[in-house]
Amino acid sequence: MLTSNPEDSFFAGRMSRFAPSATTGMSHRAREMRQAGIDVIGLSSGEPDFETPAHIREAAKVAIDAGYTKNTNIDGMPELKEAVVRKFQRENGITYDPSQISVGTGAKQVIFNALLVTVDEGDEVIIPAPYWVSYPDMVNLAGGTPVVVPTRPDRGFVLDPEELERAITLRTKWLIINNPGNPSGAVWDSQSLRQIADVLLRHPHVWVLTDDIYEHLVYDNAVVTAFAAIAPELMDRVLTVNGLSKGYCMTGWRIGFAGGPKRLIDGMRKLQSQSTSNPNTVAQHAALAALDGPKDFMAPNRARFKARRDSVVERINAMPRLACRTPRGAFYAFADCSGAVGSKTTSGQRITTDMELCEYILNEHHVAMVPGSAFGTPDHFRLSYATSEDVLEKACDRIDAAMRALS
Ligand code: PLP
């Protein structure tokens, strides 16, 4: 169809169904300001600042020199699938066959594949909020409808089974569980997961996608239990997603994986065969070393994250107009900033939303964070503490100054 503005018809209709990722958007703004010579502290992205452990980097170098530079099977080389099977058995108590494993270019691609091959126009996907920014947009892109169910801070941001039951319709295809949660840091205990499973037993058409990518980053003796281990009777409709980006400090290597019913895994492979093909071969060798290798680097990393969490949460709670619960997992503080809404900056601007607060803090005090609205939970902001102690201290000083300047 011709329109008066030729640009209107340039992009496909699906381009208007989703927004660019808010977290990458904030990081991009911070980078632009830095390029313009402004000293901006970026606390918006979700990457551990720690280096990938040496034995994993070494395995990649060995793989290159051994000539592992060709393509592999579309959804992962057999040795890596075997290692993923061992990981699920050893760490989660779930038994999968290698034919039930999919390896992709990050957990992001694995989730994208699963949604794109199963969600049709009009299908609904239940997403508890606050949610990882990409879930709703992936559902939108697939033509489905995200059904956002808010969770409450007083329930530790864990989904209420009664609210789940109310949200389920005949069109519900998936429930997405993110445990530990980004941005809330919520860790779902096994009793809460069991209550969710009991609801789903009554609705056999609803599948569960559980994204456990932060499973190794939990504090205060919190334990992550995989949904499929809690509810083995639902195994034939659960996709267990995980990856190496967070716990293994391997964001840029781009390896994620999932275990699930074979017919779903087959469908995901079919889609991947027409998009990216196999994930990077050298990175797959590094992933193999990561999954089968020593894990002694994890405890010190966790201890440093915990110390940062404690000091950041304490600092935020000492600032006017802010309140922050102590998250038990991941590496984010999710602060309630409702007390700042309605306040005024020194230049006379009234702050009416969490987005305006984050913009004010970025523009005038040079700290980049992500507004809670991007995660479906307004009146909050997310700050990543996956950055050095010095930088965090300086960032907290700036946020403190920003909050104290409001009247
Ligand atoms: N799931 C959640 C909850 C995340 O926070 C992220 C990254 O930020 C991902 C998945 C994507 O991870 P990957 O780097 O493996 O694509």
Residues whose N, C-alpha, C, O or C-beta is under 5 A from the ligand:
A	BS01	PLP	G46 T105 G106 A107 K108 Q109 W132 N178 N182 D211 I213 G243 S245 T251 I255 G256
